[in-house]
Amino acid sequence: MLHCNSCVFPDTLNISSLSQGIFTLSLLVEMPMDRNRLLCRRSAGARRKTAMAFTSRLIPSLAVLSLSFATLGCATPRASAETAQAAPNGPALWCAADEDTTIYLFGTVHALPAGVDWFKGPVKQAFDRSDELVTEIALDDTTGMQKLVLDKGMLPEGQNLRDLMSEENRIQYEESLVSLGVPVEAFDRFKPWYAAMTLQLLPILQSGYVQDSGVENVLNGESPAKTHAALETAEEQIDLFDSLSMDQQLTYLDQTVESANEIVPTIDEMVREWLAGDADHLADLLNSEMTDPALYKRLLTNRNAHWADWIDKRLGQPGVVFIAVGAGHLAGKGSVQDQLRKHGIKTKRINE
């Protein structure tokens, strides 16, 4: 016991499938800046590096929506991902505790190759002890997510996504869709942020990652008798993207197209660091290129501070709680642990 003081795409959107899956998504755009200046002032390599750093932001609800476009039974597993295994003590795990409450903090990735054995050792022991599972969003709110994509993910009537692009960017975008086996008109009715997220997701799933193997899905399946809670709503997460200007959304989409070849290698590296329990190196990978202070605050610091407030209040009630959130929130500057220290709450790594 632990202690601590070939893929098939529909001709039309199938809204009923919007609830499938959880995965890594992110914001691939720098905050307010003229789009042409952003694209011109960086080299292609620098833009790809920045884009992939933002790809590592873990926004689970958004991938739920993107999976409406894919049935990936034809995915070919990648040996590099499939053979990766967890360190003996598993991925990083922390806890905060007082006299009658223990709260475990576990950093997740939202999809994994099938067969990766991580749910064991101290992580499983902590989870089995817990009475309550807390995730970023409610894992079973499929109806709400379906409505959200209709309310927020689609362009106004009469607008077409490809019509909003420059000719050069439209050609690159269409080539990217064709390379993935997706009809070029697939996202014509959708906002750029939605198209960008799906284009991030598809290569990963085609490379052998499985949403059912994602940490949250595994924990959810192992916890039918536990109380479930969420730190955010799907709408709050989607609003991080939908509140962007159209100019910023198009930059996000352009950078996603440019970085397509870097997506899978970056995710592979993230998963290796996560399985090794190397939280510091994982944080460097996730956050090192997020140089825009406003973006860092929006995606990390503000949310981590809100979650620390939640944990502080929850410590006032007895019980054992297992919190599972994106791994990037639990390491690096402004992490949840940093925010908890402002409340006078100490955390301890328990499986190094």
C-alpha positions in Angstrom: 0.0 0.0 0.0 1.2 3.5 -0.8 1.5 6.2 1.8 2.1 9.9 1.6 2.0 12.6 4.7 -6.7 2.4 -45.2 -9.0 4.7 -43.7 -12.6 5.3 -44.3 -14.1 8.8 -44.2 -17.9 9.6 -44.4 -19.2 11.6 -47.3 -21.0 13.7 -44.8 -20.3 14.4 -41.1 -21.6 11.7 -38.8 -22.4 13.8 -35.7 -23.3 10.6 -33.7 -19.6 9.6 -33.8 -18.3 12.8 -32.3 -17.9 11.2 -28.9 -15.2 8.6 -29.9 -11.8 8.8 -28.3 -9.4 11.0 -26.3 -6.1 12.4 -27.6 -3.4 14.9 -27.5 -4.2 18.2 -29.1 -3.0 21.8 -28.8 -2.8 25.4 -29.9 -0.4 25.9 -32.8 -0.7 29.6 -32.9 1.1 32.5 -31.3 -1.2 35.0 -29.6 -2.2 38.3 -31.2 0.1 38.9 -34.2 -0.4 39.7 -37.8 -0.6 36.4 -39.6 1.7 37.3 -42.5 4.3 38.6 -40.1 4.2 35.4 -38.1 4.6 33.3 -41.2 7.4 35.4 -42.7 9.5 36.1 -39.7 10.3 32.5 -39.0 12.1 29.9 -41.0 10.1 26.8 -42.0 12.1 24.7 -39.5 11.4 27.2 -36.7 7.7 27.2 -37.4 7.6 23.5 -37.4 9.4 23.4 -34.0 7.0 25.9 -32.5 4.0 24.1 -33.9 5.1 20.8 -32.5 5.7 22.3 -29.1 2.2 23.5 -29.0 0.9 20.1 -30.4 2.0 18.7 -27.0 -0.7 20.7 -25.1 -3.1 18.2 -23.8 -6.7 19.2 -24.5 -8.7 16.0 -24.3 -12.2 17.2 -25.3 -11.1 18.5 -28.7 -9.9 15.1 -29.9 -13.2 13.7 -29.0 -14.7 15.9 -31.6 -12.0 15.3 -34.2 -12.5 11.5 -34.3 -15.8 11.9 -36.0 -13.8 11.9 -39.3 -11.9 8.6 -38.9 -12.4 4.9 -38.8 -8.8 3.8 -38.6 -9.0 0.0 -38.6 -6.3 0.1 -41.3 -3.7 1.9 -39.0 -0.3 0.4 -39.3 1.5 0.2 -35.8 4.9 1.8 -35.6 7.5 -0.5 -34.0 9.1 2.4 -32.1 5.9 3.3 -30.3 4.6 -0.3 -29.8 7.8 -1.6 -28.2 8.1 1.3 -25.7 7.4 0.1 -22.1 7.0 1.8 -18.8 9.9 2.1 -16.3 9.7 -0.3 -13.3 7.9 2.3 -11.1 5.8 3.6 -14.0 5.1 7.1 -15.2 5.5 10.0 -12.7 3.1 10.1 -9.7 2.8 12.7 -6.9 0.6 13.2 -3.9 -0.6 15.9 -1.5 -2.0 14.9 1.8 -3.3 16.0 5.2 -4.6 14.1 8.2 -7.6 12.6 6.5 -7.2 13.2 2.7 -4.8 12.0 0.1 -4.8 13.4 -3.4 -2.7 11.7 -6.1 -1.5 13.7 -9.1 -0.9 11.6 -12.3 0.3 13.0 -15.6 -1.3 11.4 -18.6 -1.0 11.0 -22.3 -4.4 10.7 -24.1 -3.6 7.8 -26.4 -1.0 5.1 -26.5 0.1 2.2 -28.7 -1.8 -1.0 -28.0 -0.1 -3.3 -25.5 1.9 -0.7 -23.6 1.9 -1.9 -20.0 1.9 1.1 -17.7 -1.0 0.4 -15.3 0.9 -1.4 -12.6 3.1 -0.8 -9.5 2.7 2.4 -7.5 0.3 3.9 -10.1 -2.1 1.0 -9.9 -1.8 0.8 -6.1 -2.6 4.5 -5.8 -5.5 4.2 -8.1 -6.9 1.1 -6.4 -6.8 3.0 -3.0 -8.7 5.9 -4.4 -12.4 6.6 -3.9 -12.7 9.3 -6.6 -11.3 9.7 -10.1 -10.9 13.3 -11.3 -10.0 14.1 -15.0 -9.8 17.3 -17.0 -13.3 16.9 -18.5 -16.2 14.5 -17.9 -15.4 11.4 -19.9 -18.9 10.4 -20.8 -20.6 13.6 -21.8 -21.0 12.6 -25.4 -24.3 14.4 -26.0 -22.9 17.7 -24.8 -19.8 17.3 -27.0 -21.9 16.6 -30.1 -23.9 19.8 -29.5 -20.7 21.8 -29.0 -19.3 20.9 -32.4 -22.5 22.0 -34.0 -22.6 25.2 -32.0 -18.9 26.2 -32.3 -17.0 24.0 -34.8 -18.8 25.0 -38.0 -18.4 28.1 -40.1 -21.4 30.5 -40.7 -23.7 29.5 -43.5 -22.3 30.4 -46.8 -18.6 30.4 -45.8 -16.1 27.8 -47.0 -12.8 27.0 -45.3 -10.8 26.8 -48.4 -12.1 30.1 -49.6 -10.5 31.7 -46.5 -7.0 30.6 -47.4 -4.4 32.1 -49.7 -3.8 30.1 -52.9 -0.5 28.8 -51.7 -1.8 27.6 -48.3 -4.9 26.1 -49.9 -2.7 24.0 -52.3 -0.5 22.8 -49.4 -3.6 22.0 -47.3 -5.3 20.0 -50.1 -2.0 18.1 -50.7 -1.9 17.2 -47.0 -5.5 16.0 -47.0 -4.8 13.8 -50.1 -1.7 12.3 -48.5 -3.9 11.2 -45.5 -6.6 9.8 -47.7 -9.1 12.5 -46.8 -11.4 14.2 -49.4 -10.2 17.8 -50.0 -13.8 19.0 -49.3 -14.0 17.2 -45.9 -13.6 20.3 -43.7 -15.1 22.9 -46.0 -17.9 23.7 -43.6 -15.7 23.7 -40.5 -13.6 26.4 -38.8 -9.9 26.2 -39.2 -9.2 25.1 -35.6 -11.3 22.0 -36.1 -9.6 21.1 -39.3 -6.2 21.6 -37.8 -7.0 19.4 -34.8 -8.2 16.6 -37.0 -5.1 16.9 -39.2 -2.9 16.6 -36.1 -4.8 13.5 -34.9 -5.0 11.4 -38.0 -1.3 10.7 -38.6 -1.0 9.6 -35.0 -3.8 7.2 -35.1 -2.6 5.9 -38.5 0.7 5.2 -36.9 -0.7 2.7 -34.4 -1.8 4.8 -31.5 -5.2 3.8 -30.1 -7.6 6.1 -28.3 -8.9 3.2 -26.2 -5.4 2.7 -24.8 -5.2 6.3 -23.6 -4.7 6.8 -19.9 -8.1 8.3 -19.2 -10.0 5.6 -21.0 -8.1 2.9 -19.1 -8.7 4.6 -15.8 -12.4 5.2 -16.6 -12.8 1.5 -17.4 -11.1 0.5 -14.2 -13.3 2.7 -12.0 -17.0 1.8 -12.3 -17.5 2.0 -8.5 -15.5 5.3 -8.0 -17.0 8.8 -7.9 -16.1 10.8 -11.0 -15.5 14.5 -11.2 -14.0 17.0 -13.7 -11.8 20.1 -13.4 -13.1 21.8 -16.5 -15.9 21.5 -19.0 -15.6 20.5 -22.7 -16.9 24.0 -23.6 -14.2 25.7 -21.6 -11.5 23.7 -23.4 -13.0 24.2 -26.8 -13.3 28.0 -26.1 -9.5 28.1 -25.9 -9.6 27.6 -29.6 -12.9 28.9 -30.7 -12.2 32.3 -29.1 -9.2 32.8 -31.4 -9.6 35.2 -34.3 -10.0 33.8 -37.8 -6.5 35.0 -38.6 -5.1 33.1 -35.7 -7.1 30.0 -36.5 -5.7 30.0 -40.1 -2.2 30.3 -38.8 -2.8 27.3 -36.6 -4.0 25.4 -39.6 -1.1 26.5 -41.8 1.4 25.5 -39.2 -0.3 22.1 -38.7 0.0 21.4 -42.4 3.7 22.5 -42.4 4.6 20.3 -39.4 2.7 17.2 -40.5 5.9 15.1 -40.9 7.1 16.0 -37.4 3.9 15.0 -35.5 4.4 11.3 -35.0 8.2 11.5 -34.1 7.4 14.1 -31.5 4.5 12.1 -30.0 6.8 9.0 -30.0 9.4 11.0 -28.0 6.8 12.3 -25.6 5.5 8.8 -24.9 9.1 7.5 -24.3 9.7 10.3 -21.7 6.4 9.7 -20.1 6.9 5.9 -19.8 10.4 6.5 -18.3 8.9 8.7 -15.6 11.2 11.5 -16.6 8.9 14.5 -15.8 11.5 17.2 -16.2 12.6 16.1 -19.7 8.9 15.7 -20.7 8.1 19.2 -19.4 11.1 20.5 -21.5 9.7 18.8 -24.5 6.2 20.0 -23.9 6.8 23.6 -22.9 10.2 24.8 -24.1 9.0 26.4 -27.3 6.0 28.0 -25.7 7.7 31.4 -25.6 4.7 33.6 -25.9 3.8 34.7 -22.3 0.1 35.3 -23.1 -0.2 31.8 -24.6 1.7 30.2 -21.7 -0.6 31.9 -19.2 -3.7 31.0 -21.2 -3.0 27.3 -21.7 -1.0 26.5 -18.6 -0.6 28.9 -15.7 -4.2 30.0 -15.4 -5.6 26.5 -15.7 -3.1 25.1 -13.3 -3.9 27.8 -10.8 -7.6 27.0 -11.1 -6.9 23.3 -10.5 -4.7 24.1 -7.5 -7.7 26.0 -6.0 -9.8 22.9 -6.6 -7.3 20.7 -4.9 -7.0 23.1 -1.9 -10.8 22.9 -1.4 -10.9 19.2 -1.9 -8.3 18.7 0.9 -11.0 20.0 3.2 -13.0 16.8 2.7 -11.8 13.3 3.8 -11.0 10.7 1.2 -8.5 9.4 -1.4 -8.6 11.1 -4.8 -6.8 10.2 -8.0 -6.4 13.2 -10.4 -5.3 12.4 -14.0 -4.5 15.4 -16.2 -2.2 16.0 -19.1 1.5 15.4 -18.2 2.5 18.9 -19.2 0.6 20.4 -16.3 2.6 18.5 -13.7 6.1 19.7 -14.4 7.9 22.8 -15.4 7.4 26.5 -14.5 3.9 27.2 -13.3 2.9 23.6 -12.8 0.1 22.5 -10.6 2.7 21.7 -7.9 4.0 25.2 -8.2 0.5 26.6 -7.8 -0.1 24.4 -4.8 3.0 25.8 -3.1 1.3 29.2 -3.2 -1.5 27.6 -1.0 1.1 26.2 1.4 0.5 22.7 0.1 3.5 20.4 -0.4 3.6 17.6 -3.0 5.8 14.6 -3.0 7.0 12.4 -5.9 6.3 8.8 -4.7 7.6 6.5 -7.5 11.0 7.8 -8.5 
